[in-house]
Amino acid sequence: MVTRNLLKRWAIGMLVFGFILAQSTVITYAENGGHHEFKRDHHHHFINEGDLKRLLDQGYSKEEILKAAHIANYSNKKIDDVLNVYKKNDSSWEKTAEHYGLDLKKLKKQYHEHKEKYLQDHKGEVIENVAEYTGKTENEIKAWVDEGISLRFIVIGAAIAKVSNKDLSEVIKMKQEGLSFMHIKDSLKIDQKKVREEKKALMMKIKEDIKD
């Protein structure tokens, strides 16, 4: 069993990481003739650029590397060791976190709550950008929020609607009927990677407006 102090340290770190991502941390990776280029708005606290490039060259995705870096940091392990455990556990972050005595579900919930708070703090910019992105009116989006649909889901739903060529109202209706993100994705037969790319583009535009 992990100590309460270690779990607290991990949870705080995840919240800080979520805040950094939500504000302006952007790491882009492109391959050009075998060379990798990086663009960063802020210094990454959990992994240096050399290790990031080395692990990308080994075939790990950016998301895998960043998650492993956090587990390594808060369990006092090396990132390579964490990635080895990750591979041995069928590429499951739940099993990897459990291996180090961490409850990933609770930490994800805390991160989602923090992300929703960030969006709520900038509700005007979020609604304005989602309206422009989806062709819906701001009043329609405000009505969904008033009905209890989280801004976090509305942003994700906008990306799902774009990838699946659906109206955002159709995606929201599926959510209101009790379907989870994964069920909606499977029902619409969409590529989760494309959804992440669309969500990232939308969030970058929102953050640009927030900075202005």
Buried (B, 14 or more C-beta within 10 A) or exposed (E): EBEEEBBEBBBEBBBBBBBBBBEBBBBEEEEEEEEBEBEEEEEBBBBEEEBBBBBBEEEBEBEBBBBBBBBBBBBEBEBBBBBEBBEEBEEBBEBBBEBBEBBBEBBBEBBBEBBBBBBEEBEEBBBBBBBEBBEBEEEBBBEBBEEEBBBBBBBBBBBBBBBBEBEBEBBBEBBEEEBEBEEBBEEBEBEEEBBBBBBEEBBEBBBEBBEE
